[in-house]
Amino acid sequence: MGSNGSSVYFRRRGFVGVRGPAAADYLNRMISNDVAALAVDESCEALLLTPKARVIAPLVVYRRAEDDFLVMTEPELASVVAANLLKTRFAAKVEIEPELHDSYVLFDAEDRPQLPDAIVIGNSDFGDGYEVVGAAAPPELPVVSEGAAERRRIETGTPLFGREIDDRVLPAEAGLVDRMVDFEKGCYPGQEPIARLHYRGHTNRSLRVLRIEAQEAPPFDSEIVHDGRVVGRLTSAALRESDVVALGYVRNEVAADALIKVNEARTSIIEPERP
């Protein structure tokens, strides 16, 4: 497996199976990325959106066969995804139902795991890694704690549903459009506002990685202040050895080298540690 230096994180996931003769066409009409273009054993990230382009669920879609897709999302959203896909299915020849699978994320592997009976998908949510579905984790590898995984997620600038992603946030503000939207495919719910903002407008704020000079993680929605003015809000924070790393939405007019504050603690904008 090339697992020297690797570790395992048991990330919880929700799964929905979408299969049938119309599966590719139907999914393509419902979500933001071009899943019909996937070859078997390929995957892409996508969004399930409201007509006003608010995020219902972030997705990873894996093509198991020509007419069989596995949709992965946050564990609390599997039933929401299935319900949303079912309510507009009408006469489409497609079956949609939640599924249960074991899964884990393999961090820092030297090579892609060779597991013929499992699904292996590249995963950069925590830095370099692979998501493995349908196989037991190697028992000899150390297990990454929830706290350590959360720090890695924040350091890489990866938004999480319920923290960085909620009904107040547009996908472009969270940096999701480049990864999860195909502008050449056909219509889907939320397409018009996504395209309008992309081609004709701009966001007023962006998700940024922050370093806070503090010994305690500030709470969710703490104000971010610059020159005495509120310029954003904090969404996630994790304590490190000598500081706090955090994610937050900051107004775009705030310079990257500006001194800002969170709960009176000196704060700076830093670059995400993405692979």
C-alpha positions as CSV (number, residue, x, y, z in Angstrom):
1,M,0.0,0.0,0.0
2,G,3.0,2.3,0.4
3,S,1.7,3.3,3.9
4,N,4.9,4.3,5.6
5,G,4.1,7.4,7.6
6,S,0.4,7.1,6.9
7,S,-2.4,7.4,9.4
8,V,-6.1,6.8,9.4
9,Y,-9.0,9.1,10.2
10,F,-12.5,7.5,10.7
11,R,-14.5,10.2,9.1
12,R,-18.2,9.7,9.2
13,R,-20.1,9.7,5.9
14,G,-23.6,9.4,4.6
15,F,-24.2,7.5,1.3
16,V,-27.0,7.5,-1.3
17,G,-27.2,5.1,-4.2
18,V,-28.5,6.4,-7.5
19,R,-29.0,3.7,-10.2
20,G,-31.0,2.9,-13.2
21,P,-31.1,3.6,-17.0
22,A,-31.7,7.3,-16.4
23,A,-29.3,7.7,-13.4
24,A,-26.6,9.8,-15.2
25,D,-29.0,12.1,-17.0
26,Y,-31.1,12.6,-13.8
27,L,-28.2,13.4,-11.5
28,N,-26.8,15.7,-14.1
29,R,-30.0,17.7,-14.1
30,M,-30.0,17.9,-10.3
31,I,-26.5,18.8,-9.2
32,S,-23.8,21.4,-10.2
33,N,-21.1,19.2,-11.8
34,D,-21.0,17.1,-14.9
35,V,-21.4,13.6,-13.5
36,A,-22.5,12.3,-17.0
37,A,-18.9,12.9,-18.1
38,L,-17.4,10.6,-15.5
39,A,-16.0,7.3,-16.6
40,V,-16.6,4.2,-14.4
41,D,-14.3,4.4,-11.3
42,E,-14.1,8.2,-11.6
43,S,-15.5,10.8,-9.1
44,C,-16.1,14.5,-8.8
45,E,-17.3,17.0,-6.2
46,A,-20.6,18.7,-6.7
47,L,-23.4,20.6,-4.9
48,L,-27.0,20.0,-4.4
49,L,-28.6,23.5,-4.4
50,T,-31.8,25.4,-3.8
51,P,-33.1,27.4,-6.8
52,K,-31.5,30.5,-5.1
53,A,-28.1,28.7,-5.0
54,R,-28.0,28.0,-1.3
55,V,-26.3,24.8,-0.4
56,I,-28.5,21.8,0.5
57,A,-25.5,19.5,0.6
58,P,-21.9,19.2,-0.6
59,L,-21.4,15.9,-2.5
60,V,-18.8,13.6,-3.9
61,V,-20.2,11.5,-6.7
62,Y,-18.5,8.2,-7.7
63,R,-19.5,6.3,-10.8
64,R,-19.6,2.6,-9.9
65,A,-21.0,1.5,-13.3
66,E,-22.6,3.0,-16.4
67,D,-26.0,3.3,-14.6
68,D,-24.9,3.2,-10.9
69,F,-23.6,6.1,-8.9
70,L,-22.6,6.4,-5.2
71,V,-23.3,9.8,-3.7
72,M,-21.3,10.7,-0.6
73,T,-22.1,13.5,1.8
74,E,-22.1,14.5,5.5
75,P,-23.7,11.8,7.6
76,E,-26.7,14.0,8.7
77,L,-27.4,14.9,5.1
78,A,-27.9,11.5,3.4
79,S,-31.6,11.4,4.1
80,V,-31.9,15.1,3.0
81,V,-30.1,14.3,-0.3
82,A,-32.2,11.2,-0.9
83,A,-35.5,13.1,-0.2
84,N,-34.6,16.0,-2.5
85,L,-33.7,13.7,-5.3
86,L,-36.8,11.6,-4.9
87,K,-39.3,14.5,-4.8
88,T,-38.4,15.5,-8.4
89,R,-37.8,12.1,-9.9
90,F,-41.3,11.8,-11.3
91,A,-41.2,9.2,-14.1
92,A,-37.4,9.0,-14.5
93,K,-36.1,5.4,-14.5
94,V,-33.9,5.8,-11.5
95,E,-33.8,4.2,-8.0
96,I,-32.6,6.4,-5.1
97,E,-32.0,5.1,-1.6
98,P,-29.6,5.6,1.3
99,E,-26.8,3.1,1.8
100,L,-24.5,2.1,4.6
101,H,-20.8,1.6,4.1
102,D,-17.6,1.6,6.2
103,S,-15.2,4.3,5.2
104,Y,-12.0,6.0,6.3
105,V,-9.5,8.6,5.1
106,L,-5.9,7.6,4.7
107,F,-3.5,10.5,5.3
108,D,0.0,10.9,3.9
109,A,0.1,7.7,1.9
110,E,3.2,7.3,-0.4
111,D,1.0,5.7,-3.1
112,R,-2.6,5.3,-4.0
113,P,-4.0,2.2,-2.0
114,Q,-4.5,-0.8,-4.2
115,L,-7.7,-2.3,-2.9
116,P,-9.6,-4.0,-5.8
117,D,-12.8,-4.6,-3.8
118,A,-13.0,-1.1,-2.4
119,I,-13.7,2.4,-3.7
120,V,-10.6,4.6,-3.5
121,I,-11.1,8.4,-4.1
122,G,-8.5,11.2,-3.8
123,N,-9.3,13.4,-0.9
124,S,-7.7,16.8,-0.2
125,D,-10.1,18.0,2.6
126,F,-7.3,17.4,5.1
127,G,-4.3,17.8,2.9
128,D,-2.9,14.8,0.9
129,G,-5.1,11.8,1.3
130,Y,-7.4,9.1,0.0
131,E,-11.0,8.2,1.0
132,V,-11.6,4.5,1.1
133,V,-15.1,3.0,1.0
134,G,-15.9,-0.6,1.6
135,A,-12.7,-1.9,3.2
136,A,-11.4,-2.1,6.8
137,A,-8.6,0.2,7.7
138,P,-5.1,-1.3,8.1
139,P,-5.0,-2.1,11.9
140,E,-1.3,-1.3,12.2
141,L,-1.7,2.4,11.2
142,P,-2.1,5.1,13.9
143,V,-5.6,6.7,14.2
144,V,-5.9,10.4,13.8
145,S,-8.1,12.1,16.5
146,E,-11.1,14.3,15.8
147,G,-9.1,17.3,17.1
148,A,-6.1,16.6,14.9
149,A,-8.3,16.1,11.8
150,E,-10.2,19.3,12.5
151,R,-6.9,21.3,12.7
152,R,-5.8,19.8,9.4
153,R,-9.2,20.7,7.8
154,I,-8.9,24.3,9.0
155,E,-5.3,24.6,7.9
156,T,-6.2,23.5,4.4
157,G,-9.1,25.9,4.2
158,T,-11.7,23.2,3.7
159,P,-15.3,24.4,4.5
160,L,-17.6,22.1,6.5
161,F,-21.4,22.0,6.3
162,G,-22.9,23.6,9.4
163,R,-19.8,25.7,10.0
164,E,-18.6,27.4,6.9
165,I,-21.5,26.2,4.7
166,D,-25.1,27.2,5.7
167,D,-28.0,29.1,4.3
168,R,-26.2,32.5,4.8
169,V,-23.4,31.5,2.4
170,L,-23.1,31.5,-1.4
171,P,-20.9,28.7,-2.9
172,A,-18.5,31.3,-4.4
173,E,-17.9,32.9,-1.0
174,A,-16.8,29.5,0.4
175,G,-14.5,28.8,-2.6
176,L,-16.6,25.9,-3.8
177,V,-17.3,27.0,-7.4
178,D,-14.0,26.1,-9.0
179,R,-14.1,22.6,-7.4
180,M,-17.8,21.7,-7.7
181,V,-19.4,23.6,-10.6
182,D,-19.3,22.9,-14.4
183,F,-20.4,25.9,-16.4
184,E,-20.7,24.0,-19.7
185,K,-23.3,21.4,-18.6
186,G,-27.1,21.7,-18.8
187,C,-29.5,23.3,-16.3
188,Y,-29.8,22.3,-12.6
189,P,-31.4,24.0,-9.6
190,G,-29.4,27.1,-8.7
191,Q,-27.6,27.4,-12.0
192,E,-28.8,30.9,-12.9
193,P,-27.6,32.7,-9.7
194,I,-24.4,30.7,-9.8
195,A,-23.7,31.8,-13.4
196,R,-24.8,35.3,-12.9
197,L,-22.4,35.9,-10.0
198,H,-19.6,34.1,-11.8
199,Y,-19.9,36.1,-15.1
200,R,-21.3,39.4,-14.0
201,G,-20.7,40.0,-10.3
202,H,-18.4,39.5,-7.5
203,T,-18.6,38.4,-3.8
204,N,-18.2,40.8,-1.0
205,R,-16.4,38.4,1.3
206,S,-14.3,35.2,1.1
207,L,-13.4,32.3,3.3
208,R,-9.9,32.8,4.8
209,V,-7.5,30.9,7.0
210,L,-6.6,32.9,10.1
211,R,-3.8,32.7,12.7
212,I,-5.0,34.0,16.1
213,E,-2.5,34.9,18.8
214,A,-4.5,33.3,21.6
215,Q,-4.5,30.3,23.9
216,E,-8.2,29.6,23.6
217,A,-10.3,29.0,20.5
218,P,-12.9,31.7,20.1
219,P,-16.6,30.6,19.7
220,F,-18.5,30.2,16.4
221,D,-19.6,33.5,14.9
222,S,-17.1,35.6,16.8
223,E,-16.7,39.0,15.1
224,I,-13.6,39.7,13.0
225,V,-12.6,43.4,13.4
226,H,-10.3,45.7,11.4
227,D,-9.7,49.3,12.4
228,G,-12.6,49.2,14.8
229,R,-15.1,47.9,12.2
230,V,-16.6,44.5,12.0
231,V,-15.4,42.9,8.7
232,G,-16.3,39.3,9.1
233,R,-17.2,36.4,11.4
234,L,-15.4,33.3,12.6
235,T,-16.7,29.9,11.6
236,S,-14.2,27.3,12.9
237,A,-11.2,27.4,15.2
238,A,-8.7,24.9,16.7
239,L,-6.0,25.3,19.3
240,R,-2.4,24.5,18.3
241,E,0.7,24.5,20.5
242,S,1.3,28.3,20.5
243,D,-1.7,29.8,18.7
244,V,-5.1,29.2,17.2
245,V,-5.8,28.4,13.5
246,A,-9.2,29.4,12.3
247,L,-11.5,29.8,9.3
248,G,-13.7,32.9,8.8
249,Y,-15.4,35.0,6.3
250,V,-13.6,38.3,5.8
251,R,-14.7,41.2,3.5
252,N,-12.6,41.3,0.3
253,E,-11.5,44.9,0.7
254,V,-9.4,43.9,3.8
255,A,-5.8,43.5,2.6
256,A,-4.1,40.1,3.0
257,D,-1.4,41.6,5.2
258,A,-3.9,43.6,7.4
259,L,-3.8,43.3,11.1
260,I,-7.2,42.2,12.3
261,K,-8.6,41.1,15.6
262,V,-10.9,38.4,17.0
263,N,-12.0,39.0,20.6
264,E,-9.2,41.6,20.9
265,A,-6.5,39.0,20.0
266,R,-4.1,39.9,17.2
267,T,-5.1,37.9,14.0
268,S,-3.5,37.6,10.6
269,I,-4.7,36.1,7.3
270,I,-2.5,33.2,6.2
271,E,-2.4,30.9,3.1
272,P,-4.1,27.6,3.3
273,E,-1.9,24.5,3.4
274,R,-3.4,22.8,0.4
275,P,-1.6,20.1,-1.6
